[in-house]
Amino acid sequence: MNSSAKIMYGTAAFLGVMAVIYILATKLVADDGSIPKVEWAGTVALVLAFMLAVMLGAYLHLTSNRVDILPEDWEEAEIADKAGTLGFFSPHSIWPAAMSGAVMVLGLGVAFLHWWLLILGAVLLVYTTVMLNMQYGLPKEKH
């Protein structure tokens, strides 16, 4: 079993214990002198979080057989063993800043409920996203 599954099982065990304590604490204590009742919002949240952690732990446990040993599971691993190529990031691209401006225009349209500003921001965001994705796919201009 790899370390990720162990972490998720540990989280599930903690959430299960906390759910039981929470249910008992809310069932036994009433601040206003009335009959104590279970507080459902926190109970449901803790039980669902417990079930999610169990589900993720089981998934990681079952898929650990199909993958090679990960660097975080080695006893003598170095940080450089996990490092790899993160991707290509264009150092001189204007499009991320243009996308930020488009998101700002879109946000102003939402904040002030001006439909024309909202539509303009959406169009600008689509245009800048396409240009960011296509900046190296478009042929060079021949002047």
C-alpha positions as CSV (number, residue, x, y, z in Angstrom):
1,M,0.0,0.0,0.0
2,N,1.4,3.4,-1.0
3,S,1.7,6.4,1.2
4,S,-1.2,8.2,-0.4
5,A,-3.6,5.4,0.5
6,K,-2.3,5.4,4.1
7,I,-2.8,9.1,4.4
8,M,-6.4,8.8,3.1
9,Y,-7.2,5.9,5.5
10,G,-5.7,7.9,8.4
11,T,-7.9,10.9,7.4
12,A,-10.9,8.6,7.2
13,A,-10.2,7.2,10.7
14,F,-9.9,10.7,12.1
15,L,-13.1,11.8,10.5
16,G,-14.9,8.7,11.7
17,V,-13.9,9.2,15.3
18,M,-14.7,12.9,15.1
19,A,-18.2,12.1,13.6
20,V,-18.9,9.8,16.5
21,I,-17.8,12.3,19.1
22,Y,-19.8,15.0,17.3
23,I,-23.0,12.9,17.2
24,L,-22.6,12.0,20.9
25,A,-21.8,15.6,21.9
26,T,-24.7,17.1,20.1
27,K,-27.1,14.4,21.3
28,L,-26.1,14.7,25.0
29,V,-25.8,18.5,25.3
30,A,-28.6,21.1,25.0
31,D,-27.8,24.7,25.8
32,D,-31.4,25.9,26.2
33,G,-32.6,23.2,28.6
34,S,-34.8,21.4,26.0
35,I,-34.5,17.8,24.9
36,P,-31.1,17.4,23.1
37,K,-31.2,16.5,19.4
38,V,-28.6,15.6,16.9
39,E,-27.3,18.6,14.9
40,W,-27.7,17.4,11.4
41,A,-25.7,19.8,9.3
42,G,-22.4,19.0,11.0
43,T,-23.2,15.3,11.3
44,V,-24.0,14.9,7.6
45,A,-20.8,16.9,6.7
46,L,-18.6,14.7,8.9
47,V,-20.1,11.5,7.7
48,L,-19.9,12.5,4.0
49,A,-16.3,13.6,4.5
50,F,-15.5,10.2,6.2
51,M,-17.1,8.3,3.2
52,L,-15.2,10.4,0.7
53,A,-11.9,9.7,2.5
54,V,-12.6,6.0,2.6
55,M,-13.5,6.1,-1.1
56,L,-10.3,7.9,-2.1
57,G,-8.2,5.6,0.1
58,A,-9.8,2.5,-1.5
59,Y,-9.2,3.9,-5.0
60,L,-5.6,4.7,-4.3
61,H,-5.1,1.3,-2.6
62,L,-6.6,-0.6,-5.5
63,T,-4.7,1.4,-8.2
64,S,-1.3,1.1,-6.4
65,N,-0.8,-2.3,-7.9
66,R,-0.9,-1.0,-11.5
67,V,1.7,1.8,-11.1
68,D,5.4,1.6,-10.5
69,I,6.9,2.5,-7.2
70,L,6.6,6.3,-6.8
71,P,9.5,8.3,-5.5
72,E,7.6,9.3,-2.3
73,D,7.4,5.5,-1.5
74,W,11.1,5.0,-1.7
75,E,13.2,4.9,1.5
76,E,16.2,6.6,-0.1
77,A,14.5,9.0,-2.6
78,E,15.8,12.4,-3.2
79,I,13.7,15.5,-4.2
80,A,15.2,15.4,-7.7
81,D,13.7,11.9,-8.3
82,K,10.2,13.4,-8.4
83,A,11.1,16.4,-10.5
84,G,10.4,16.4,-14.1
85,T,9.3,18.6,-17.0
86,L,6.5,20.8,-15.8
87,G,5.6,22.1,-19.3
88,F,6.5,24.9,-21.6
89,F,5.8,28.4,-20.4
90,S,6.1,31.3,-22.9
91,P,8.3,33.9,-21.2
92,H,7.3,36.9,-23.4
93,S,3.6,36.2,-24.0
94,I,1.2,39.1,-23.6
95,W,-1.9,36.9,-23.5
96,P,-2.0,36.0,-19.8
97,A,-2.1,39.7,-19.0
98,A,-4.8,40.3,-21.6
99,M,-6.8,37.4,-20.1
100,S,-6.5,39.1,-16.7
101,G,-7.9,42.3,-18.2
102,A,-10.7,40.4,-19.8
103,V,-11.6,38.7,-16.5
104,M,-11.5,42.1,-14.9
105,V,-14.0,43.5,-17.5
106,L,-16.2,40.4,-17.0
107,G,-16.1,40.8,-13.2
108,L,-17.0,44.5,-13.5
109,G,-19.9,43.5,-15.7
110,V,-21.1,41.1,-13.0
111,A,-20.5,43.5,-10.1
112,F,-22.4,46.4,-11.7
113,L,-24.9,44.3,-13.6
114,H,-24.2,46.0,-16.9
115,W,-25.1,43.5,-19.6
116,W,-23.1,45.2,-22.3
117,L,-20.0,45.0,-20.1
118,L,-20.6,41.4,-19.2
119,I,-21.0,40.5,-22.9
120,L,-17.8,42.5,-23.8
121,G,-15.8,40.7,-21.0
122,A,-17.0,37.3,-22.2
123,V,-16.1,38.0,-25.8
124,L,-12.7,39.4,-24.8
125,L,-12.1,36.4,-22.5
126,V,-12.9,33.9,-25.3
127,Y,-10.7,35.9,-27.8
128,T,-7.7,36.1,-25.4
129,T,-8.0,32.4,-24.5
130,V,-8.0,31.4,-28.2
131,M,-5.0,33.6,-28.9
132,L,-3.1,32.2,-25.9
133,N,-3.7,28.7,-27.2
134,M,-2.9,29.5,-30.8
135,Q,0.1,31.8,-30.3
136,Y,2.6,29.1,-31.4
137,G,0.2,27.3,-33.8
138,L,-0.3,30.3,-36.1
139,P,2.1,30.7,-39.0
140,K,4.6,33.6,-39.0
141,E,3.5,36.6,-41.0
142,K,5.4,37.2,-44.2
143,H,6.0,41.0,-44.5
